[in-house]
């Protein structure tokens, strides 16, 4: 018996943000990102690749209506963030950012979540206040 096709969502990539993100990644990151983009543009983003993004992160990020994927799958060190949009009444996913999910503690590199926040809100996230 044939397995029914997986549910997927059409993917849309912003060329400017894409080029900016690839310009600051490693060769391994670029390879993972480019291969994933080709697949997602051709086949859509399968539901099983998507993970929920906290609406408000512990790092001060606010990412409403967003989902993430880990690269390489299933739990790679890189990630992409997408934002849900509707086109002609159908749910699509728009690329927001690509980058390292959790850089080393001494790194000044922003996380993919901080990059996504910056793109959505036009400013970096405010770190949460320490009580």
N, CA, C and O atoms as CSV, one atom per row, in Angstrom:
chain,resi,resn,atom,element,x,y,z
A,1,UNK,N,N,0.845,-1.181,0.000
A,1,UNK,CA,C,0.000,0.000,0.000
A,1,UNK,C,C,0.895,1.252,0.000
A,1,UNK,O,O,1.802,1.366,0.824
A,2,UNK,N,N,0.641,2.173,-0.912
A,2,UNK,CA,C,1.439,3.390,-1.020
A,2,UNK,C,C,1.135,4.337,0.136
A,2,UNK,O,O,-0.006,4.471,0.578
A,3,UNK,N,N,2.185,4.980,0.604
A,3,UNK,CA,C,2.034,5.958,1.676
A,3,UNK,C,C,1.542,7.269,1.081
A,3,UNK,O,O,2.060,7.692,0.047
A,4,UNK,N,N,0.549,7.938,1.702
A,4,UNK,CA,C,0.081,9.211,1.146
A,4,UNK,C,C,1.197,10.258,1.214
A,4,UNK,O,O,2.051,10.199,2.100
A,5,UNK,N,N,1.191,11.212,0.285
A,5,UNK,CA,C,2.240,12.227,0.300
A,5,UNK,C,C,2.192,13.046,1.591
A,5,UNK,O,O,1.124,13.323,2.136
A,6,UNK,N,N,3.374,13.420,2.057
A,6,UNK,CA,C,3.451,14.241,3.268
A,6,UNK,C,C,2.878,15.620,2.974
A,6,UNK,O,O,3.008,16.139,1.865
A,7,UNK,N,N,2.251,16.196,3.970
A,7,UNK,CA,C,1.737,17.550,3.817
A,7,UNK,C,C,2.913,18.522,3.865
A,7,UNK,O,O,3.803,18.397,4.705
A,8,UNK,N,N,2.901,19.475,2.966
A,8,UNK,CA,C,3.978,20.463,2.936
A,8,UNK,C,C,3.406,21.836,2.612
A,8,UNK,O,O,2.269,21.966,2.158
A,9,UNK,N,N,4.220,22.852,2.859
A,9,UNK,CA,C,3.821,24.228,2.614
A,9,UNK,C,C,4.762,24.851,1.588
A,9,UNK,O,O,5.973,24.638,1.654
A,10,UNK,N,N,4.223,25.615,0.644
A,10,UNK,CA,C,5.090,26.309,-0.311
A,10,UNK,C,C,6.045,27.244,0.433
A,10,UNK,O,O,5.673,27.877,1.421
A,11,UNK,N,N,7.282,27.316,-0.062
A,11,UNK,CA,C,8.310,28.152,0.552
A,11,UNK,C,C,8.637,29.333,-0.359
A,11,UNK,O,O,8.689,29.203,-1.582
A,12,UNK,N,N,8.855,30.487,0.268
A,12,UNK,CA,C,9.245,31.704,-0.443
A,12,UNK,C,C,10.508,32.238,0.214
A,12,UNK,O,O,10.565,32.367,1.437
A,13,UNK,N,N,11.525,32.552,-0.594
A,13,UNK,CA,C,12.802,33.017,-0.077
A,13,UNK,C,C,13.069,34.451,-0.514
A,13,UNK,O,O,12.964,34.779,-1.696
A,14,UNK,N,N,13.415,35.304,0.451
A,14,UNK,CA,C,13.801,36.686,0.192
A,14,UNK,C,C,15.256,36.692,-0.272
A,14,UNK,O,O,16.140,36.305,0.493
A,15,UNK,N,N,15.528,37.127,-1.515
A,15,UNK,CA,C,16.897,37.039,-2.020
A,15,UNK,C,C,17.900,37.903,-1.250
A,15,UNK,O,O,19.053,37.503,-1.090
A,16,UNK,N,N,17.487,39.072,-0.773
A,16,UNK,CA,C,18.425,39.950,-0.071
A,16,UNK,C,C,18.836,39.356,1.276
A,16,UNK,O,O,20.023,39.274,1.589
A,17,UNK,N,N,17.850,38.946,2.066
A,17,UNK,CA,C,18.154,38.328,3.353
A,17,UNK,C,C,18.944,37.051,3.180
A,17,UNK,O,O,19.856,36.768,3.956
A,18,UNK,N,N,18.596,36.272,2.158
A,18,UNK,CA,C,19.288,35.021,1.881
A,18,UNK,C,C,20.775,35.272,1.629
A,18,UNK,O,O,21.629,34.634,2.245
A,19,UNK,N,N,21.080,36.196,0.727
A,19,UNK,CA,C,22.482,36.487,0.392
A,19,UNK,C,C,23.234,37.032,1.605
A,19,UNK,O,O,24.394,36.685,1.825
A,20,UNK,N,N,22.585,37.869,2.377
A,20,UNK,CA,C,23.221,38.408,3.587
A,20,UNK,C,C,23.571,37.273,4.554
A,20,UNK,O,O,24.676,37.235,5.095
A,21,UNK,N,N,22.637,36.357,4.767
A,21,UNK,CA,C,22.864,35.258,5.699
A,21,UNK,C,C,23.960,34.319,5.208
A,21,UNK,O,O,24.789,33.874,6.003
A,22,UNK,N,N,23.979,34.011,3.916
A,22,UNK,CA,C,24.997,33.115,3.383
A,22,UNK,C,C,26.383,33.749,3.402
A,22,UNK,O,O,27.390,33.045,3.477
A,23,UNK,N,N,26.436,35.077,3.333
A,23,UNK,CA,C,27.734,35.749,3.321
A,23,UNK,C,C,28.458,35.620,4.657
A,23,UNK,O,O,29.672,35.815,4.714
A,24,UNK,N,N,27.745,35.297,5.725
A,24,UNK,CA,C,28.399,35.223,7.035
A,24,UNK,C,C,28.442,33.805,7.612
A,24,UNK,O,O,28.745,33.620,8.791
A,25,UNK,N,N,28.144,32.821,6.791
A,25,UNK,CA,C,28.161,31.456,7.304
A,25,UNK,C,C,29.414,30.718,6.851
A,25,UNK,O,O,30.206,31.239,6.065
A,26,UNK,N,N,29.580,29.524,7.345
A,26,UNK,CA,C,30.706,28.668,6.985
A,26,UNK,C,C,30.397,27.933,5.680
A,26,UNK,O,O,29.248,27.921,5.240
A,27,UNK,N,N,31.408,27.319,5.056
A,27,UNK,CA,C,31.130,26.498,3.869
A,27,UNK,C,C,30.119,25.382,4.165
A,27,UNK,O,O,29.263,25.087,3.331
A,28,UNK,N,N,30.214,24.765,5.339
A,28,UNK,CA,C,29.252,23.713,5.700
A,28,UNK,C,C,27.844,24.288,5.840
A,28,UNK,O,O,26.869,23.657,5.431
A,29,UNK,N,N,27.739,25.473,6.413
A,29,UNK,CA,C,26.436,26.124,6.550
A,29,UNK,C,C,25.850,26.469,5.195
A,29,UNK,O,O,24.663,26.251,4.950
A,30,UNK,N,N,26.678,27.005,4.319
A,30,UNK,CA,C,26.222,27.360,2.964
A,30,UNK,C,C,25.720,26.120,2.227
A,30,UNK,O,O,24.665,26.150,1.593
A,31,UNK,N,N,26.482,25.036,2.314
A,31,UNK,CA,C,26.092,23.802,1.635
A,31,UNK,C,C,24.741,23.290,2.151
A,31,UNK,O,O,23.867,22.928,1.363
A,32,UNK,N,N,24.579,23.264,3.465
A,32,UNK,CA,C,23.318,22.791,4.052
A,32,UNK,C,C,22.161,23.713,3.662
A,32,UNK,O,O,21.077,23.236,3.324
A,33,UNK,N,N,22.384,25.018,3.706
A,33,UNK,CA,C,21.334,25.977,3.383
A,33,UNK,C,C,20.919,25.891,1.920
A,33,UNK,O,O,19.727,25.860,1.615
A,34,UNK,N,N,21.881,25.853,1.022
A,34,UNK,CA,C,21.559,25.830,-0.408
A,34,UNK,C,C,20.836,24.543,-0.809
A,34,UNK,O,O,19.884,24.582,-1.588
A,35,UNK,N,N,21.286,23.405,-0.280
A,35,UNK,CA,C,20.613,22.141,-0.592
A,35,UNK,C,C,19.176,22.152,-0.067
A,35,UNK,O,O,18.254,21.695,-0.744
A,36,UNK,N,N,19.001,22.674,1.134
A,36,UNK,CA,C,17.662,22.732,1.726
A,36,UNK,C,C,16.764,23.667,0.929
A,36,UNK,O,O,15.606,23.340,0.669
A,37,UNK,N,N,17.278,24.814,0.545
A,37,UNK,CA,C,16.465,25.749,-0.235
A,37,UNK,C,C,16.012,25.121,-1.545
A,37,UNK,O,O,14.842,25.236,-1.909
A,38,UNK,N,N,16.912,24.464,-2.254
A,38,UNK,CA,C,16.526,23.823,-3.527
A,38,UNK,C,C,15.379,22.838,-3.306
A,38,UNK,O,O,14.412,22.820,-4.069
A,39,UNK,N,N,15.490,22.029,-2.271
A,39,UNK,CA,C,14.447,21.039,-1.983
A,39,UNK,C,C,13.142,21.718,-1.610
A,39,UNK,O,O,12.084,21.334,-2.107
A,40,UNK,N,N,13.198,22.712,-0.748
A,40,UNK,CA,C,11.979,23.386,-0.292
A,40,UNK,C,C,11.294,24.155,-1.419
A,40,UNK,O,O,10.065,24.180,-1.482
A,41,UNK,N,N,12.051,24.771,-2.294
A,41,UNK,CA,C,11.432,25.486,-3.415
A,41,UNK,C,C,10.777,24.506,-4.390
A,41,UNK,O,O,9.742,24.812,-4.982
A,42,UNK,N,N,11.372,23.351,-4.551
A,42,UNK,CA,C,10.834,22.353,-5.472
A,42,UNK,C,C,9.633,21.617,-4.877
A,42,UNK,O,O,8.603,21.471,-5.535
A,43,UNK,N,N,9.769,21.153,-3.628
A,43,UNK,CA,C,8.775,20.256,-3.030
A,43,UNK,C,C,7.924,20.878,-1.930
A,43,UNK,O,O,6.943,20.271,-1.502
A,44,UNK,N,N,8.274,22.066,-1.467
A,44,UNK,CA,C,7.619,22.641,-0.292
A,44,UNK,C,C,8.322,22.176,0.974
A,44,UNK,O,O,9.209,21.324,0.929
A,45,UNK,N,N,7.916,22.744,2.100
A,45,UNK,CA,C,8.505,22.390,3.390
A,45,UNK,C,C,7.592,21.376,4.062
A,45,UNK,O,O,6.462,21.709,4.418
A,46,UNK,N,N,8.062,20.138,4.241
A,46,UNK,CA,C,7.225,19.122,4.884
A,46,UNK,C,C,6.913,19.486,6.341
A,46,UNK,O,O,7.765,20.004,7.062
A,47,UNK,N,N,5.713,19.211,6.741
A,47,UNK,CA,C,5.291,19.496,8.110
A,47,UNK,C,C,6.252,18.879,9.113
A,47,UNK,O,O,6.562,19.490,10.136
A,48,UNK,N,N,6.729,17.658,8.825
A,48,UNK,CA,C,7.584,16.979,9.805
A,48,UNK,C,C,8.953,17.636,9.957
A,48,UNK,O,O,9.679,17.300,10.893
A,49,UNK,N,N,9.333,18.557,9.076
A,49,UNK,CA,C,10.592,19.293,9.229
A,49,UNK,C,C,10.432,20.475,10.181
A,49,UNK,O,O,11.414,20.962,10.741
A,50,UNK,N,N,9.208,20.931,10.361
A,50,UNK,CA,C,8.953,22.161,11.108
A,50,UNK,C,C,8.905,21.933,12.615
A,50,UNK,O,O,8.412,20.918,13.107
A,51,UNK,N,N,9.441,22.923,13.320
A,51,UNK,CA,C,9.371,22.935,14.780
A,51,UNK,C,C,8.810,24.289,15.202
A,51,UNK,O,O,9.007,25.306,14.538
A,52,UNK,N,N,8.122,24.264,16.301
A,52,UNK,CA,C,7.528,25.484,16.829
A,52,UNK,C,C,8.617,26.418,17.366
A,52,UNK,O,O,9.576,25.965,17.991
A,53,UNK,N,N,8.466,27.710,17.120
A,53,UNK,CA,C,9.338,28.731,17.688
A,53,UNK,C,C,8.563,29.385,18.829
A,53,UNK,O,O,7.389,29.725,18.682
A,54,UNK,N,N,9.233,29.554,19.959
A,54,UNK,CA,C,8.591,30.265,21.067
A,54,UNK,C,C,8.224,31.666,20.592
A,54,UNK,O,O,9.051,32.346,19.986
A,55,UNK,N,N,7.010,32.100,20.855
A,55,UNK,CA,C,6.584,33.445,20.469
A,55,UNK,C,C,7.469,34.514,21.094
A,55,UNK,O,O,7.811,35.512,20.459
A,56,UNK,N,N,7.833,34.285,22.354
A,56,UNK,CA,C,8.745,35.183,23.067
A,56,UNK,C,C,9.847,34.329,23.681
A,56,UNK,O,O,9.594,33.532,24.585
A,57,UNK,N,N,11.071,34.498,23.184
A,57,UNK,CA,C,12.185,33.679,23.646
A,57,UNK,C,C,12.847,34.233,24.896
A,57,UNK,O,O,12.679,35.405,25.234
A,58,UNK,N,N,13.589,33.393,25.569
A,58,UNK,CA,C,14.316,33.797,26.780
A,58,UNK,C,C,15.395,34.824,26.474
A,58,UNK,O,O,15.861,35.519,27.377
A,59,UNK,N,N,15.800,34.928,25.209
A,59,UNK,CA,C,16.835,35.886,24.816
A,59,UNK,C,C,16.266,37.231,24.383
A,59,UNK,O,O,16.995,38.074,23.859
A,60,UNK,N,N,14.962,37.438,24.599
A,60,UNK,CA,C,14.323,38.700,24.232
A,60,UNK,C,C,13.747,38.719,22.835
A,60,UNK,O,O,13.168,39.725,22.424
A,61,UNK,N,N,13.890,37.633,22.091
A,61,UNK,CA,C,13.338,37.592,20.735
A,61,UNK,C,C,11.822,37.437,20.783
A,61,UNK,O,O,11.272,36.771,21.660
A,62,UNK,N,N,11.168,38.066,19.825
A,62,UNK,CA,C,9.719,37.953,19.661
A,62,UNK,C,C,9.496,37.547,18.208
A,62,UNK,O,O,9.728,38.331,17.287
A,63,UNK,N,N,9.036,36.293,18.015
A,63,UNK,CA,C,8.899,35.730,16.672
A,63,UNK,C,C,7.498,35.160,16.474
A,63,UNK,O,O,7.312,33.943,16.461
A,64,UNK,N,N,6.509,36.048,16.319
A,64,UNK,CA,C,5.133,35.576,16.149
A,64,UNK,C,C,4.939,34.872,14.810
A,64,UNK,O,O,5.550,35.237,13.806
A,65,UNK,N,N,4.083,33.863,14.814
A,65,UNK,CA,C,3.724,33.140,13.590
A,65,UNK,C,C,4.923,32.536,12.874
A,65,UNK,O,O,4.932,32.451,11.646
A,66,UNK,N,N,5.931,32.116,13.625
A,66,UNK,CA,C,7.142,31.569,13.024
A,66,UNK,C,C,7.320,30.090,13.344
A,66,UNK,O,O,6.820,29.571,14.343
A,67,UNK,N,N,8.053,29.440,12.451
A,67,UNK,CA,C,8.445,28.045,12.632
A,67,UNK,C,C,9.917,27.950,12.256
A,67,UNK,O,O,10.450,28.828,11.577
A,68,UNK,N,N,10.574,26.876,12.701
A,68,UNK,CA,C,11.991,26.710,12.420
A,68,UNK,C,C,12.263,25.308,11.903
A,68,UNK,O,O,11.488,24.377,12.120
A,69,UNK,N,N,13.393,25.188,11.209
A,69,UNK,CA,C,13.907,23.889,10.811
A,69,UNK,C,C,15.371,23.849,11.218
A,69,UNK,O,O,16.057,24.871,11.217
A,70,UNK,N,N,15.840,22.658,11.566
A,70,UNK,CA,C,17.234,22.453,11.932
A,70,UNK,C,C,17.974,21.865,10.732
A,70,UNK,O,O,17.450,21.007,10.022
A,71,UNK,N,N,19.208,22.345,10.518
A,71,UNK,CA,C,20.022,21.873,9.404
A,71,UNK,C,C,21.416,21.532,9.896
A,71,UNK,O,O,21.958,22.258,10.729
A,72,UNK,N,N,22.010,20.459,9.413
A,72,UNK,CA,C,21.300,19.420,8.691
A,72,UNK,C,C,20.314,18.712,9.616
A,72,UNK,O,O,20.465,18.711,10.838
A,73,UNK,N,N,19.322,18.123,9.007
A,73,UNK,CA,C,18.300,17.430,9.776
A,73,UNK,C,C,18.896,16.191,10.425
A,73,UNK,O,O,19.813,15.600,9.856
A,74,UNK,N,N,18.424,15.776,11.575
A,74,UNK,CA,C,17.268,16.300,12.290
A,74,UNK,C,C,17.609,17.368,13.333
A,74,UNK,O,O,16.721,18.137,13.702
A,75,UNK,N,N,18.850,17.454,13.826
A,75,UNK,CA,C,19.141,18.418,14.893
A,75,UNK,C,C,20.474,19.128,14.675
A,75,UNK,O,O,21.259,19.275,15.611
A,76,UNK,N,N,20.729,19.562,13.463
A,76,UNK,CA,C,21.993,20.213,13.133
A,76,UNK,C,C,22.200,21.527,13.856
A,76,UNK,O,O,21.299,22.040,14.520
A,77,UNK,N,N,23.399,22.063,13.717
A,77,UNK,CA,C,23.749,23.295,14.434
A,77,UNK,C,C,23.215,24.562,13.762
A,77,UNK,O,O,23.233,25.637,14.361
A,78,UNK,N,N,22.743,24.437,12.528
A,78,UNK,CA,C,22.185,25.587,11.814
A,78,UNK,C,C,20.660,25.531,11.837
A,78,UNK,O,O,20.065,24.485,12.098
A,79,UNK,N,N,20.049,26.667,11.560
A,79,UNK,CA,C,18.597,26.694,11.495
A,79,UNK,C,C,18.109,27.733,10.503
A,79,UNK,O,O,18.825,28.670,10.147
A,80,UNK,N,N,16.880,27.545,10.069
A,80,UNK,CA,C,16.161,28.535,9.263
A,80,UNK,C,C,14.879,28.858,10.005
A,80,UNK,O,O,14.253,27.989,10.611
A,81,UNK,N,N,14.504,30.124,9.943
A,81,UNK,CA,C,13.241,30.556,10.524
A,81,UNK,C,C,12.349,31.012,9.382
A,81,UNK,O,O,12.786,31.729,8.481
A,82,UNK,N,N,11.089,30.585,9.432
A,82,UNK,CA,C,10.081,30.952,8.442
A,82,UNK,C,C,8.899,31.580,9.158
A,82,UNK,O,O,8.617,31.272,10.316
A,83,UNK,N,N,8.216,32.461,8.453
A,83,UNK,CA,C,7.016,33.091,9.001
A,83,UNK,C,C,5.817,32.674,8.168
A,83,UNK,O,O,5.866,32.676,6.938
A,84,UNK,N,N,4.741,32.319,8.853
A,84,UNK,CA,C,3.514,31.907,8.165
A,84,UNK,C,C,2.859,33.118,7.510
A,84,UNK,O,O,2.680,34.160,8.141
A,85,UNK,N,N,2.503,32.965,6.236
A,85,UNK,CA,C,1.774,33.997,5.499
A,85,UNK,C,C,0.649,33.312,4.729
A,85,UNK,O,O,0.724,32.115,4.454
A,86,UNK,N,N,-0.376,34.056,4.386
A,86,UNK,CA,C,-1.452,33.502,3.564
A,86,UNK,C,C,-1.415,34.140,2.189
A,86,UNK,O,O,-1.310,35.358,2.043
A,87,UNK,N,N,-1.505,33.281,1.190
A,87,UNK,CA,C,-1.586,33.733,-0.194
A,87,UNK,C,C,-2.784,33.022,-0.803
A,87,UNK,O,O,-2.840,31.792,-0.829
A,88,UNK,N,N,-3.736,33.795,-1.289
A,88,UNK,CA,C,-4.966,33.245,-1.862
A,88,UNK,C,C,-5.632,32.242,-0.921
A,88,UNK,O,O,-6.133,31.204,-1.353
A,89,UNK,N,N,-5.629,32.570,0.374
A,89,UNK,CA,C,-6.295,31.730,1.364
A,89,UNK,C,C,-5.537,30.480,1.760
A,89,UNK,O,O,-6.040,29.678,2.547
A,90,UNK,N,N,-4.321,30.295,1.227
A,90,UNK,CA,C,-3.527,29.102,1.538
A,90,UNK,C,C,-2.280,29.492,2.335
A,90,UNK,O,O,-1.652,30.516,2.065
A,91,UNK,N,N,-1.937,28.669,3.311
A,91,UNK,CA,C,-0.771,28.929,4.143
A,91,UNK,C,C,0.517,28.657,3.368
A,91,UNK,O,O,0.679,27.602,2.755
A,92,UNK,N,N,1.429,29.630,3.407
A,92,UNK,CA,C,2.764,29.526,2.822
A,92,UNK,C,C,3.763,29.879,3.917
A,92,UNK,O,O,3.385,30.437,4.948
A,93,UNK,N,N,5.027,29.559,3.700
A,93,UNK,CA,C,6.072,29.909,4.653
A,93,UNK,C,C,7.103,30.795,3.965
A,93,UNK,O,O,7.685,30.429,2.943
A,94,UNK,N,N,7.312,31.968,4.550
A,94,UNK,CA,C,8.255,32.943,4.009
A,94,UNK,C,C,9.551,32.898,4.816
A,94,UNK,O,O,9.538,32.971,6.045
A,95,UNK,N,N,10.652,32.778,4.110
A,95,UNK,CA,C,11.970,32.755,4.730
A,95,UNK,C,C,12.213,34.050,5.486
A,95,UNK,O,O,11.932,35.141,4.989
A,96,UNK,N,N,12.741,33.912,6.697
A,96,UNK,CA,C,13.105,35.084,7.493
A,96,UNK,C,C,14.612,35.129,7.715
A,96,UNK,O,O,15.232,36.169,7.496
A,97,UNK,N,N,15.218,34.010,8.149
A,97,UNK,CA,C,16.645,34.037,8.471
A,97,UNK,C,C,17.249,32.637,8.468
A,97,UNK,O,O,16.557,31.634,8.636
A,98,UNK,N,N,18.569,32.606,8.269
A,98,UNK,CA,C,19.379,31.390,8.376
A,98,UNK,C,C,20.608,31.723,9.205
A,98,UNK,O,O,21.171,32.809,9.076
A,99,UNK,N,N,21.025,30.794,10.054
A,99,UNK,CA,C,22.254,30.997,10.821
A,99,UNK,C,C,22.450,29.904,11.833
A,99,UNK,O,O,21.753,28.889,11.833
A,100,UNK,N,N,23.420,30.134,12.699
A,100,UNK,CA,C,23.732,29.187,13.767
A,100,UNK,C,C,22.640,29.284,14.827
A,100,UNK,O,O,22.224,30.377,15.211
A,101,UNK,N,N,22.190,28.134,15.288
A,101,UNK,CA,C,21.135,28.119,16.307
A,101,UNK,C,C,21.658,28.598,17.652
A,101,UNK,O,O,21.042,29.447,18.297
A,102,UNK,N,N,22.781,28.061,18.071
A,102,UNK,CA,C,23.325,28.390,19.388
A,102,UNK,C,C,24.842,28.501,19.293
A,102,UNK,O,O,25.544,27.508,19.485
A,103,UNK,N,N,25.366,29.709,18.997
A,103,UNK,CA,C,26.819,29.884,18.907
A,103,UNK,C,C,27.472,29.634,20.272
A,103,UNK,O,O,26.794,29.650,21.299
A,104,UNK,N,N,28.787,29.405,20.279
A,104,UNK,CA,C,29.468,29.256,21.567
A,104,UNK,C,C,29.243,30.478,22.452
A,104,UNK,O,O,29.050,31.588,21.955
A,105,UNK,N,N,29.270,30.268,23.752
A,105,UNK,CA,C,28.976,31.357,24.702
A,105,UNK,C,C,29.852,32.581,24.523
A,105,UNK,O,O,29.379,33.699,24.728
A,106,UNK,N,N,31.115,32.411,24.147
A,106,UNK,CA,C,32.013,33.555,23.995
A,106,UNK,C,C,31.913,34.216,22.611
A,106,UNK,O,O,32.646,35.163,22.324
A,107,UNK,N,N,31.020,33.727,21.768
A,107,UNK,CA,C,30.847,34.276,20.419
A,107,UNK,C,C,29.980,35.525,20.466
A,107,UNK,O,O,29.066,35.635,21.283
A,108,UNK,N,N,30.277,36.447,19.591
A,108,UNK,CA,C,29.438,37.649,19.463
A,108,UNK,C,C,28.469,37.511,18.290
A,108,UNK,O,O,27.703,38.427,17.991
A,109,UNK,N,N,28.516,36.355,17.635
A,109,UNK,CA,C,27.656,36.099,16.485
A,109,UNK,C,C,26.204,35.982,16.954
A,109,UNK,O,O,25.927,35.287,17.932
A,110,UNK,N,N,25.278,36.654,16.268
A,110,UNK,CA,C,23.868,36.511,16.656
A,110,UNK,C,C,23.337,35.134,16.268
A,110,UNK,O,O,23.813,34.518,15.315
A,111,UNK,N,N,22.363,34.671,17.006
A,111,UNK,CA,C,21.702,33.412,16.667
A,111,UNK,C,C,20.757,33.643,15.497
A,111,UNK,O,O,20.430,34.783,15.168
A,112,UNK,N,N,20.324,32.564,14.878
A,112,UNK,CA,C,19.342,32.668,13.798
A,112,UNK,C,C,18.065,33.325,14.317
A,112,UNK,O,O,17.377,34.014,13.564
A,113,UNK,N,N,17.743,33.122,15.588
A,113,UNK,CA,C,16.531,33.696,16.179
A,113,UNK,C,C,16.677,35.212,16.345
A,113,UNK,O,O,15.721,35.957,16.131
A,114,UNK,N,N,17.870,35.663,16.725
A,114,UNK,CA,C,18.116,37.105,16.836
A,114,UNK,C,C,18.098,37.763,15.460
A,114,UNK,O,O,17.591,38.875,15.310
A,115,UNK,N,N,18.649,37.083,14.456
A,115,UNK,CA,C,18.594,37.608,13.085
A,115,UNK,C,C,17.149,37.731,12.614
A,115,UNK,O,O,16.769,38.728,12.001
A,116,UNK,N,N,16.350,36.711,12.906
A,116,UNK,CA,C,14.936,36.732,12.507
A,116,UNK,C,C,14.205,37.877,13.197
A,116,UNK,O,O,13.432,38.594,12.562
A,117,UNK,N,N,14.445,38.050,14.485
A,117,UNK,CA,C,13.807,39.147,15.234
A,117,UNK,C,C,14.159,40.490,14.578
A,117,UNK,O,O,13.286,41.332,14.365
A,118,UNK,N,N,15.445,40.678,14.263
A,118,UNK,CA,C,15.911,41.928,13.636
A,118,UNK,C,C,15.177,42.170,12.315
A,118,UNK,O,O,14.773,43.299,12.034
A,119,UNK,N,N,15.004,41.144,11.517
A,119,UNK,CA,C,14.332,41.301,10.218
A,119,UNK,C,C,12.846,41.620,10.389
A,119,UNK,O,O,12.288,42.432,9.651
A,120,UNK,N,N,12.226,40.984,11.348
A,120,UNK,CA,C,10.789,41.193,11.551
A,120,UNK,C,C,10.503,42.558,12.159
A,120,UNK,O,O,9.566,43.237,11.742
A,121,UNK,N,N,11.305,42.966,13.143
A,121,UNK,CA,C,11.014,44.177,13.910
A,121,UNK,C,C,11.881,45.380,13.548
A,121,UNK,O,O,11.613,46.492,14.004
A,122,UNK,N,N,12.921,45.170,12.730
A,122,UNK,CA,C,13.775,46.283,12.333
A,122,UNK,C,C,14.752,46.734,13.399
A,122,UNK,O,O,15.385,47.780,13.252
A,123,UNK,N,N,14.886,45.977,14.458
A,123,UNK,CA,C,15.842,46.294,15.521
A,123,UNK,C,C,16.195,45.014,16.274
A,123,UNK,O,O,15.411,44.066,16.301
A,124,UNK,N,N,17.380,44.993,16.886
A,124,UNK,CA,C,17.754,43.779,17.622
A,124,UNK,C,C,16.845,43.562,18.831
A,124,UNK,O,O,16.230,44.502,19.336
A,125,UNK,N,N,16.769,42.316,19.286
A,125,UNK,CA,C,15.951,42.067,20.477
A,125,UNK,C,C,16.565,42.724,21.699
A,125,UNK,O,O,17.784,42.863,21.804
A,126,UNK,N,N,15.710,43.121,22.613
A,126,UNK,CA,C,16.189,43.648,23.885
A,126,UNK,C,C,16.404,42.481,24.830
A,126,UNK,O,O,15.504,41.666,25.034
A,127,UNK,N,N,17.604,42.399,25.413
A,127,UNK,CA,C,17.813,41.306,26.359
A,127,UNK,C,C,16.835,41.423,27.521
A,127,UNK,O,O,16.519,42.530,27.957
A,128,UNK,N,N,16.357,40.295,28.023
A,128,UNK,CA,C,15.440,40.362,29.146
A,128,UNK,C,C,16.138,40.979,30.349
A,128,UNK,O,O,17.338,40.790,30.550
A,129,UNK,N,N,15.381,41.712,31.139
A,129,UNK,CA,C,15.963,42.324,32.336
A,129,UNK,C,C,16.212,41.250,33.394
A,129,UNK,O,O,15.433,40.310,33.554
A,130,UNK,N,N,17.300,41.419,34.094
A,130,UNK,CA,C,17.661,40.466,35.147
A,130,UNK,C,C,17.093,40.971,36.460
A,130,UNK,O,O,17.297,42.125,36.839
A,131,UNK,N,N,16.377,40.091,37.151
A,131,UNK,CA,C,15.713,40.495,38.400
A,131,UNK,C,C,16.691,40.541,39.538
A,131,UNK,O,O,16.313,40.860,40.664
